[in-house]
Amino acid sequence: MGGEPVAGFLSLALPRDLPPSWVGRFLQGLINLGERFGVTLAGGDTAESPNGIFADIVVVGIAPQGKSVLRAGATPGEGIFVSGELGGSAAAVVKMRRALKKTKLKKRLNPGDYPRHFYPEPRIELGRILREKGLASAMIDTSDGLSTDLAHLCEESGVGADLDAALIPRARVGKRIREVDLELALHGGEDYELLFTVPAGKRIPAQIAGVALTEIGHITRRPKIFLRTQSNKVHELEPRGWQHFEG
């Protein structure tokens, strides 16, 4: 939304036998990230968990009155842009799940091979610049996956979209640096990149604040989303990312 983060609140539930060293590392990592972005850990709560670790984090931010970039605001003919690359976090989750099914998870994944999963980077500066320069008419992050979050944006704006699969930037991950499958880039989520629309006539540079920006399609009048595949076929794109409150 183009806001500036101010304070964070942490609710943490931990099992009784969790080593104190883990708690210390977790909190230090959280505080270090907060300091990078000027966010103070202002409060929260702690509790004992009967099984597993549960962490709930709320961040409060500010923006000039009436200037927040909302999901509503996209209009037909506008370009659709995304920051960074997509599918990197989901690729790490798929790798870990496959290993667990085969009972071959002998060692942890190297965080450096999957940075978008282990070290997600909030696009705070990019969002602020897009707001200040009036470049984005509507915006959302890709926490639920491109297909689902674009559907949210289109629904709030009362529009549809056409996407080009060949233009969608796919993350490169793993020890051997391979490009993720298109399905992960479309539906994976948890990358926290910015997805935004830009009015016709406004120029978007290749990078802002050191983050690559890619135009992947345009907004349409009909309230559906279509994807042009790399074989030049067009089909309706159903949202298959994370769906909240669905079993």
N, C-alpha and C positions, 0 to 999 in steps of 0.2 A: 504493500500500500504506500510505500515511499516514506514511512515513518522513521523516527529515530528512537532506538531502544533506550530505556531509562533504568528499569529495575526488574529483577527476576525473583520469583518465589518458588521454592522447592519443597515438595512433599515427598518424603522418602520412607519406604517400609522395607525393613531388612530382616532376614532370618537370624536367629540368636547365634548360630555358629559361624556367621560370616567373619572372616579375619578382619581385624581393625585396619590392617594395612590396605585392604581393598577400599574401605570407606575413605581413608585418607587420600588415596590416589584419585578416587572418583571426585571428591570435593575439590581437590587441587586443580584437576582438569577443568571442572566447571568454573571455578573462580578465575583461572587463567584466561579462559575464553571470554568470560564476562569483562575482565579488565581490558582485553583487546578492543571491545566494542563499547566501552564506557557503561557497562551494566553492573549495578550493585546487587549483590544477593541480599535482598531486603527482608526476607522472612520465609515462613513456611511451616512445616510440621514434620515430625518423625514418629514412626510406629514400628512395632514388631510384626513381621510377616511370618505366617506359618510355613510358607513355601515360596521360594523365589524372591527376586528383588523387584520392587515396584518404585518407579520414579515418575513424578508428575511435575512438570515445569511450566510455569506461566510467566510470560514476559510482557511488561507494560511499556508502551511507547507513546510518543507524541508526534503530531504533525500540525502544520498551520491549519486553522479552522477552515473547513470546506475544501481543503486541497488534497486530501487523501485520494489515492488512485484506487477506485473500487472495481469490483468484478463487472458491474454495470457500466456502460459507456461506449462499448464497441459498436460501430455502425458498418453497414455494407460497404465493401470496397477497401476497407482498411487492411493493412498488412498484419500478419501474425508473426511475432518474433519470439525466440527463446534464447536464453543465455546458456553458455557453457555447452556441456554434452549430457546426454540422457542415457539412463540404464545402468550406470556404474554401480549404484548401491544395490539394485536388484540382482545384478550379476554376482555380487558377493553372497547374498542370501541364497541364491540358487546353488552356488558352489558348496556352501555349508550344508544345505539340506540334502544334496546328493551324497555327500560324504557320510552324513549321519545314517542315511538309508542303507548304505553299503557297509556301515560300521567300520569305516576306514579313516575316520577323523583322527589321525595320529598326531597331527600338529595343527596349530592355529594358522589361519591365513595370514600372510604378510600384509599388514595394514598399508604399506606403501604400494602394494599391487592393486588395492581397491580404496583409493583415497576418498571417493565420494560417499562410501559407506562408513568408514572409520573416522574420517575427518571432514564431515559436511561443513561447507563454508557458507555462512549466511551472506546473501547478496545485499547487504545493507547500503553500501555506498552506491551501487548501481541503482537500486530502487530510489534512493534520494535524488540522484542526478536526473533520472527519468521524470520524477515529480517536479523538480525545480525548473527543468527546461521545458516542461509541458509536452514531452515526447510521447507519453503513454496515455491512451484514452481509457484503457481498462487493463487490469493486471491481477495475477494470481501466482502463487508458487506451485511447483510440481510435486508437492508432498504426496499426492494421491495417484500420480501418474499422468502423463500428457493427455491421454484420451479422456480420463475422468475430469481432470481440472479444466480442460478446454470446454468440456460439456457444461461444467459449472458456470464458466464465464459466458458461454453462449446463452445459457438459460437465463442468467441474470440480465443480459443485454437484449434478449429477445431476437437473437440472430442465429445463423448457422456458420459453417466454415468449410473451406476446401483446403486439404493438406496435400503436400507432395512428399511421398515417402523418401525419395532420393535426396531431399534437402534436410531431413531431420538429422541433426548431429548426434551420432552414436558414440558412447563412451568407449575408450580403449583401456582395457584392464588386463590383469593377470601378469604372471611372470614373463610370458612370451608376448605381451602387449598385443592382444587381439581385439577386434571391434565386436561389441555386443550385438546380439540378434535384434532385429527391428522390433520384435514383440516386446522385448524388455524396454527398449527406448519409448515405445508407445504406452505401455501399461505398467511399468515397473514401480515408479514412484520413489520417494525418499531421497531424491537428488537435491531438492530445495532450490532448483533453478527458477528463474523468473520467466513467466509466460505472459506476454503483453501484446496489445494491439496498437498500431500507429496510424494516425490519419494520413490519407494520401497527400503527397507533396512534402511531407516532413522527412528529412534525410536522417537515417540512422547509420552511424559509423560502424566499421567492422568490430570495434572494441570500445567499451566504456569502462573506466576504472580497472583496466587490465583484463576484463572478462569478454570473451568472444560472443558476438551476437549474430544470430542466423535467422533469416526470413524463411519460414517454412510453409506459408500459405496465405490465404486472405479470407476475410469475413464476407458472408453471403446473406441474402435476404431469407432464403428458406431455412427453417429452424432444424436443420439436420447437419451432421458433419460427414463429409466424404473424404476418402483417401485415394489418391492416385498412386498405384503401386509402381515399382520399378519396371514391371512388364507392361506399363501404360494402361492398366485396367483400373476402373474406378468402382469402388464399393463403399457402402455406408460404414462408417467407423463407429462401432458400439463402445461405450465406456467400459473398460475391463480392468481398470485400476482398483484401488482400495475404495470400497463402498461402506460408508459409516452406517452403523445400526442395521446391518444385514447379516443374516446367519450364513 
